């Protein structure tokens, strides 16, 4: 699977973020607590429908916000898919495919 785009809205420490990785290997680096693992968690969330860090979705929503979203565009075997995972502080999450 190749990630084409990743967009975060009010996810963890990100108000807004957009990542369009280059084909091949990409290096993500930064100081402690800058959000590197949060990017990986967002990909994991879209791929498996759950966090690898917490069972409580509320913890993935930026402090002081009532909702968040993660969008992932990926390509696998020539097929492009777009996944949007909407997180709600109150109520159930919503996953949209294509």
C-alpha positions as CSV (number, residue, x, y, z in Angstrom):
1,X,0.0,0.0,0.0
2,X,1.3,3.5,-0.9
3,X,0.0,6.5,1.0
4,X,-0.9,9.3,-1.4
5,X,-2.2,11.9,1.1
6,X,-3.0,12.2,4.8
7,X,-5.0,15.1,6.2
8,X,-5.7,15.7,9.9
9,X,-8.3,18.0,11.4
10,X,-8.3,18.6,15.2
11,X,-6.5,15.2,15.6
12,X,-4.4,14.9,18.8
13,X,-2.0,17.9,18.8
14,X,-2.8,18.9,15.2
15,X,-5.3,21.7,14.4
16,X,-4.8,21.1,10.7
17,X,-2.1,19.0,8.9
18,X,-1.6,17.7,5.4
19,X,1.0,15.2,4.3
20,X,1.7,14.1,0.8
21,X,4.6,11.6,1.0
22,X,6.9,11.1,-1.9
23,X,7.0,7.6,-3.5
24,X,9.5,5.4,-1.8
25,X,10.9,5.8,1.7
26,X,10.0,8.9,3.7
27,X,11.7,10.1,6.9
28,X,9.6,11.7,9.7
29,X,11.7,13.4,12.4
30,X,11.3,16.0,15.1
31,X,11.7,16.8,18.7
32,X,9.8,14.8,21.4
33,X,6.1,15.5,21.6
34,X,5.9,17.1,18.2
35,X,3.4,14.6,16.7
36,X,5.4,11.9,14.9
37,X,3.5,9.1,16.5
38,X,0.2,10.9,16.0
39,X,0.8,10.7,12.2
40,X,1.4,6.9,12.5
41,X,-1.7,6.5,14.7
42,X,-3.8,8.3,12.1
43,X,-2.7,5.9,9.4
44,X,-3.4,2.9,11.7
45,X,-6.8,4.3,12.5
46,X,-7.8,4.5,8.9
47,X,-6.4,1.1,8.1
48,X,-7.7,-0.9,11.0
49,X,-10.6,1.2,12.4
50,X,-9.0,1.6,15.9
51,X,-6.1,3.3,17.6
52,X,-3.0,1.3,18.6
53,X,-2.7,3.6,21.6
54,X,-6.1,4.0,23.2
55,X,-9.6,2.4,23.1
56,X,-11.1,5.8,23.9
57,X,-11.7,7.9,20.8
58,X,-12.2,11.0,22.8
59,X,-8.5,11.0,23.6
60,X,-7.7,11.4,19.8
61,X,-9.7,14.6,19.6
62,X,-7.7,17.8,20.1
63,X,-8.2,19.3,23.5
64,X,-11.2,21.6,23.7
65,X,-12.8,20.4,20.4
66,X,-15.9,18.2,20.0
67,X,-14.9,16.4,16.8
68,X,-11.9,15.5,14.6
69,X,-11.3,13.9,11.2
70,X,-8.6,11.9,9.5
71,X,-8.5,11.4,5.8
72,X,-6.3,9.0,4.0
73,X,-5.8,8.4,0.3
74,X,-3.9,5.3,-0.6
75,X,-3.2,3.1,-3.6
76,X,-2.9,-0.7,-3.5
77,X,-2.6,-2.9,-6.6
78,X,-3.4,0.1,-8.9
79,X,-6.7,0.9,-7.0
80,X,-6.9,4.3,-5.2
81,X,-9.0,4.4,-2.1
82,X,-10.1,7.4,0.0
83,X,-11.0,6.8,3.7
84,X,-12.4,9.4,6.0
85,X,-12.7,8.7,9.8
86,X,-14.8,11.2,11.7
87,X,-14.4,11.1,15.5
88,X,-17.1,12.6,17.7
89,X,-16.6,13.4,21.4
90,X,-20.3,12.5,22.0
91,X,-21.8,9.7,19.9
92,X,-20.4,7.2,17.5
93,X,-17.6,7.6,14.9
94,X,-18.3,7.5,11.2
95,X,-16.1,5.9,8.6
96,X,-16.6,6.9,4.9
97,X,-15.0,4.9,2.1
98,X,-14.5,6.5,-1.3
